[in-house]
Amino acid sequence: MAYTSDHNVAVPDLLGPSEVRLSEAGARDFFDLLKPRVMSLVIFTAFVGLYMAPGTIHPFIAAIAILCIAVGAGASGALNMWYDADIDAIMTRTAKRPIPSGRVSPAEALGFGLTLSAFSVMTLGLLVNWLAAALLAFTIFFYAVVYTMWLKRATPQNIVIGGAAGAFPPMIGWAAVTGSVTVESVVLFLIIFLWTPPHFWALALFKLDDYGDAGVPMMPNVAGEASTKTQIFWYAVATAVAGVLPYVLGFAGPLCGAASLLLGLGFVHHAFKVWRMPEADRRMVPAKKLFGYSLVYLFAIFALFLVDDLAMNAISWLAA
């Protein structure tokens, strides 16, 4: 793969002759391009948005919608790995990904990502509705182009703005049922959007050298650890507040509201420990714990919304 210099970071030369080289990639290698761990959260949050949405949808159409959202998310991951192959090769966390490890060629990854993008958007539009398809298309574009090709290497606000891409799945799921964007779906979007900076900045704190070596302007590398830790704390507070909005706005019950509050307080507690973490402590244990808890938080709070909605539907059915 050929590279050109840009801001001290290598950028893919799209016209380089090695771009058309075919590798001996297997199914597992292409599956890894989809970022399956990220995809699992996308599928789950999209399903929760779809299930919570008012109205009805045929189970087969619902399955098609979730499949398209999952494939679209995977397409975004493949396009991200294609463009970021140069910096992925530098960072220890990503060096074993399919392209930098040589298992998949850049041309294969690009073709794979573009094909899946077109398939997922067109299928969602033709079989479900075009608003959901438009939101999915925008999400893929935002992640692959706005975040990956522009923001990630240009500004320490990359995660703040780019986090919108990961926040769209529940809104797309909601739109698949209702054909609309409502306040409720915006709240589900907001929870993930606010959760993203403390989640990734916690990672960036204990992977500071990796991002520095790759020339990616993550917040700790640009603004310093002290500023980053302060911002992590206040974003955690905002996330905790957003987490109880479904109860406040009346589309989640009181037990869900109380549990969401407790989860949010746990998030703030871990963020506070990061805030108070001495800069001399290079073990970064509080940051690592916050990163782990943030994953639990997002899964748990959306699981709460799902269980709460199931319970309310059961109560309504029994009362009928």
C-alpha positions as CSV (number, residue, x, y, z in Angstrom):
1,M,0.0,0.0,0.0
2,A,1.4,3.4,-0.9
3,Y,1.2,6.4,1.3
4,T,1.6,10.2,1.1
5,S,2.5,12.5,4.0
6,D,-0.3,14.6,5.6
7,H,0.1,16.2,9.0
8,N,2.8,13.6,9.8
9,V,0.4,10.8,9.3
10,A,0.3,8.5,6.3
11,V,-2.8,8.7,4.1
12,P,-3.8,6.0,1.6
13,D,-2.8,6.7,-2.0
14,L,-6.0,5.6,-3.8
15,L,-4.2,5.3,-7.1
16,G,-1.3,3.2,-5.9
17,P,-0.9,-0.1,-7.9
18,S,-1.0,-2.2,-4.8
19,E,-4.6,-1.1,-4.1
20,V,-5.8,-3.6,-6.7
21,R,-3.8,-6.5,-5.3
22,L,-6.0,-9.4,-4.2
23,S,-5.3,-11.0,-0.8
24,E,-6.2,-14.5,0.3
25,A,-8.8,-13.3,2.8
26,G,-11.2,-15.7,4.4
27,A,-14.7,-15.2,5.7
28,R,-13.5,-14.5,9.2
29,D,-11.2,-11.7,8.0
30,F,-14.1,-10.0,6.2
31,F,-16.3,-10.5,9.3
32,D,-13.6,-8.7,11.4
33,L,-13.8,-5.7,9.0
34,L,-17.4,-5.2,10.3
35,K,-16.2,-4.4,13.8
36,P,-18.5,-7.1,15.3
37,R,-18.2,-5.9,18.9
38,V,-19.3,-2.4,17.9
39,M,-22.0,-4.0,15.7
40,S,-23.5,-5.9,18.7
41,L,-24.2,-2.7,20.5
42,V,-25.6,-1.1,17.4
43,I,-27.9,-4.1,16.8
44,F,-29.1,-4.0,20.5
45,T,-29.8,-0.2,20.7
46,A,-31.5,-0.3,17.3
47,F,-33.7,-3.2,18.4
48,V,-34.7,-1.3,21.6
49,G,-35.6,1.8,19.6
50,L,-37.6,-0.4,17.2
51,Y,-39.4,-2.2,20.0
52,M,-40.2,0.9,22.0
53,A,-41.6,2.8,19.1
54,P,-45.4,3.2,19.1
55,G,-47.3,1.3,16.4
56,T,-46.9,-2.1,14.9
57,I,-44.5,-3.7,12.4
58,H,-44.5,-7.2,11.0
59,P,-41.9,-9.4,12.6
60,F,-40.3,-10.2,9.3
61,I,-40.0,-6.5,8.3
62,A,-38.6,-5.8,11.8
63,A,-36.0,-8.5,11.3
64,I,-35.1,-7.0,7.9
65,A,-34.8,-3.5,9.5
66,I,-32.4,-4.8,12.2
67,L,-30.4,-6.7,9.6
68,C,-30.0,-3.6,7.4
69,I,-29.0,-1.5,10.3
70,A,-26.4,-4.1,11.3
71,V,-25.0,-4.4,7.8
72,G,-24.9,-0.7,7.5
73,A,-23.0,-0.4,10.7
74,G,-20.6,-3.1,9.5
75,A,-20.1,-1.3,6.2
76,S,-19.2,1.8,8.2
77,G,-16.6,-0.2,10.1
78,A,-15.1,-1.6,6.9
79,L,-14.8,1.8,5.3
80,N,-13.3,3.2,8.5
81,M,-10.7,0.4,8.5
82,W,-9.9,1.0,4.8
83,Y,-9.1,4.6,5.3
84,D,-7.4,4.2,8.7
85,A,-5.2,1.3,7.7
86,D,-2.1,3.6,8.0
87,I,-2.7,4.6,11.6
88,D,-4.1,1.2,12.6
89,A,-0.7,-0.3,11.7
90,I,0.9,2.1,14.2
91,M,-1.4,1.6,17.2
92,T,-1.0,-1.5,19.3
93,R,-4.8,-1.7,19.8
94,T,-5.5,-1.9,16.1
95,A,-2.3,-3.4,14.5
96,K,-3.8,-6.9,14.2
97,R,-6.9,-5.6,12.2
98,P,-7.4,-7.3,8.8
99,I,-5.7,-4.7,6.6
100,P,-2.6,-3.7,8.5
101,S,-2.0,-7.4,9.3
102,G,-2.2,-8.1,5.5
103,R,-5.1,-10.5,5.6
104,V,-7.4,-8.2,3.5
105,S,-6.2,-5.8,0.9
106,P,-7.3,-2.1,1.0
107,A,-9.2,-2.5,-2.4
108,E,-11.1,-5.5,-1.0
109,A,-12.1,-3.6,2.1
110,L,-13.2,-0.6,0.1
111,G,-15.3,-2.7,-2.3
112,F,-16.8,-4.7,0.6
113,G,-17.8,-1.5,2.5
114,L,-19.3,0.2,-0.5
115,T,-21.3,-2.9,-1.5
116,L,-22.7,-3.4,2.0
117,S,-23.5,0.3,2.3
118,A,-25.6,0.2,-1.0
119,F,-27.2,-3.1,-0.1
120,S,-28.3,-2.1,3.4
121,V,-29.7,1.3,2.4
122,M,-31.6,0.2,-0.6
123,T,-33.0,-2.9,1.1
124,L,-34.1,-0.8,4.1
125,G,-35.8,1.8,1.8
126,L,-37.5,-0.7,-0.5
127,L,-38.8,-3.1,2.3
128,V,-39.2,-0.8,5.3
129,N,-39.4,2.9,4.6
130,W,-37.3,5.6,3.0
131,L,-36.9,7.8,6.1
132,A,-35.2,4.9,8.0
133,A,-33.1,4.3,4.9
134,A,-32.1,8.0,4.6
135,L,-31.1,8.0,8.3
136,L,-29.0,4.9,7.7
137,A,-27.3,6.4,4.6
138,F,-26.5,9.6,6.6
139,T,-25.1,7.5,9.4
140,I,-22.8,5.6,7.1
141,F,-21.7,8.8,5.4
142,F,-21.2,10.7,8.7
143,Y,-19.0,7.9,10.2
144,A,-17.0,7.0,7.0
145,V,-16.5,10.5,5.6
146,V,-17.2,13.2,8.2
147,Y,-15.7,11.4,11.2
148,T,-13.1,9.1,9.7
149,M,-11.8,11.1,6.7
150,W,-12.1,14.6,8.3
151,L,-12.7,15.0,12.0
152,K,-10.6,12.2,13.4
153,R,-7.3,13.6,12.1
154,A,-8.3,17.3,12.3
155,T,-9.7,18.1,15.7
156,P,-9.8,16.9,19.3
157,Q,-13.5,17.3,19.1
158,N,-13.5,14.3,16.7
159,I,-15.3,12.0,19.2
160,V,-17.8,14.6,20.3
161,I,-19.1,15.4,16.8
162,G,-18.3,12.0,15.3
163,G,-20.2,10.3,18.2
164,A,-23.4,11.2,16.5
165,A,-22.9,8.3,14.0
166,G,-23.0,5.8,16.8
167,A,-26.1,7.4,18.4
168,F,-28.4,7.0,15.3
169,P,-29.3,3.3,15.5
170,P,-32.2,3.6,18.0
171,M,-33.5,6.5,16.0
172,I,-33.4,4.4,12.8
173,G,-35.1,1.6,14.6
174,W,-37.8,4.0,15.8
175,A,-38.2,5.4,12.3
176,A,-38.5,1.9,10.8
177,V,-41.8,1.5,12.8
178,T,-43.2,5.0,12.8
179,G,-41.8,6.6,9.7
180,S,-40.9,9.6,11.7
181,V,-38.4,11.2,14.1
182,T,-39.9,12.1,17.5
183,V,-38.8,13.5,20.8
184,E,-38.5,10.0,22.3
185,S,-36.2,8.8,19.6
186,V,-34.1,12.0,20.0
187,V,-33.7,11.2,23.7
188,L,-32.4,7.7,22.9
189,F,-30.0,9.4,20.4
190,L,-28.9,11.9,23.1
191,I,-28.0,9.3,25.6
192,I,-25.5,7.6,23.3
193,F,-24.3,10.9,21.9
194,L,-23.4,12.2,25.4
195,W,-22.0,8.8,26.5
196,T,-19.5,8.6,23.7
197,P,-17.0,11.3,24.8
198,P,-16.4,9.9,28.4
199,H,-16.3,6.4,27.0
200,F,-13.6,7.1,24.4
201,W,-11.7,9.7,26.3
202,A,-11.3,7.2,29.1
203,L,-9.7,4.8,26.5
204,A,-7.6,7.7,25.1
205,L,-6.2,8.4,28.6
206,F,-4.6,4.9,29.0
207,K,-3.8,4.7,25.2
208,L,-2.3,8.1,25.1
209,D,1.0,7.0,23.6
210,D,-0.8,5.0,20.8
211,Y,-2.8,8.0,19.7
212,G,0.3,10.3,20.0
213,D,2.4,7.9,17.8
214,A,-0.4,7.8,15.2
215,G,-0.8,11.6,15.1
216,V,-4.5,11.4,16.0
217,P,-5.4,14.6,18.0
218,M,-7.4,13.0,20.8
219,M,-8.3,15.3,23.6
220,P,-5.7,14.1,26.1
221,N,-2.9,14.6,23.5
222,V,-4.1,18.1,22.6
223,A,-5.8,19.7,25.7
224,G,-3.9,17.7,28.3
225,E,-5.0,15.1,30.8
226,A,-6.4,17.6,33.4
227,S,-8.8,19.2,30.9
228,T,-9.8,15.8,29.5
229,K,-10.6,14.5,33.0
230,T,-12.7,17.5,33.7
231,Q,-14.7,17.1,30.5
232,I,-15.1,13.4,31.1
233,F,-16.8,14.2,34.4
234,W,-19.2,16.8,33.1
235,Y,-20.1,14.6,30.1
236,A,-20.8,11.8,32.5
237,V,-23.1,14.0,34.5
238,A,-24.9,15.0,31.3
239,T,-25.2,11.3,30.3
240,A,-26.7,10.5,33.7
241,V,-29.3,13.3,33.3
242,A,-30.2,12.1,29.8
243,G,-30.6,8.6,31.1
244,V,-33.6,9.5,33.3
245,L,-35.3,11.6,30.6
246,P,-37.4,8.7,29.3
247,Y,-39.0,8.5,32.7
248,V,-39.4,12.3,33.0
249,L,-41.0,12.5,29.6
250,G,-43.3,9.6,30.4
251,F,-42.2,6.8,28.0
252,A,-40.6,4.8,30.8
253,G,-41.9,3.7,34.2
254,P,-40.8,4.8,37.7
255,L,-38.8,1.6,38.4
256,C,-36.9,2.1,35.1
257,G,-36.4,5.8,36.1
258,A,-35.0,4.8,39.5
259,A,-32.7,2.1,38.0
260,S,-31.5,4.5,35.3
261,L,-30.7,7.1,38.0
262,L,-28.6,4.5,39.9
263,L,-26.7,3.5,36.8
264,G,-26.1,7.2,36.0
265,L,-24.8,7.8,39.5
266,G,-22.4,4.9,39.1
267,F,-21.2,6.5,35.8
268,V,-20.6,9.8,37.6
269,H,-18.9,8.1,40.4
270,H,-16.4,6.4,38.1
271,A,-15.9,9.7,36.2
272,F,-15.2,11.5,39.5
273,K,-12.5,9.0,40.3
274,V,-10.9,9.7,36.9
275,W,-11.2,13.5,37.6
276,R,-9.3,13.0,40.9
277,M,-6.8,10.6,39.4
278,P,-3.2,11.9,39.9
279,E,-1.4,12.6,36.7
280,A,1.7,10.8,38.1
281,D,-0.4,7.6,38.2
282,R,0.5,6.0,34.9
283,R,-1.4,2.8,35.7
284,M,-4.7,4.6,34.9
285,V,-6.8,2.2,36.8
286,P,-9.7,4.6,37.3
287,A,-9.8,5.3,33.5
288,K,-9.7,1.6,32.7
289,K,-12.6,1.0,35.2
290,L,-14.6,3.9,33.7
291,F,-14.1,2.5,30.2
292,G,-15.4,-0.9,31.3
293,Y,-18.3,0.5,33.3
294,S,-19.3,2.7,30.4
295,L,-19.9,-0.4,28.3
296,V,-22.0,-1.9,31.0
297,Y,-23.9,1.3,31.5
298,L,-25.0,1.6,27.9
299,F,-26.0,-2.0,27.6
300,A,-27.8,-2.0,31.0
301,I,-29.7,1.2,30.4
302,F,-31.1,0.2,27.1
303,A,-31.9,-3.3,28.5
304,L,-33.9,-1.4,31.2
305,F,-35.8,0.5,28.6
306,L,-36.6,-2.8,26.8
307,V,-37.7,-4.7,29.9
308,D,-39.7,-1.7,31.1
309,D,-41.5,-1.5,27.7
310,L,-42.1,-5.3,27.8
311,A,-43.6,-5.0,31.3
312,M,-45.9,-2.1,30.4
313,N,-47.1,-3.9,27.3
314,A,-47.8,-7.0,29.4
315,I,-49.7,-5.0,32.0
316,S,-51.8,-3.3,29.2
317,W,-52.5,-6.7,27.7
318,L,-53.7,-8.2,31.0
319,A,-55.8,-5.1,31.8
320,A,-57.6,-5.3,28.4
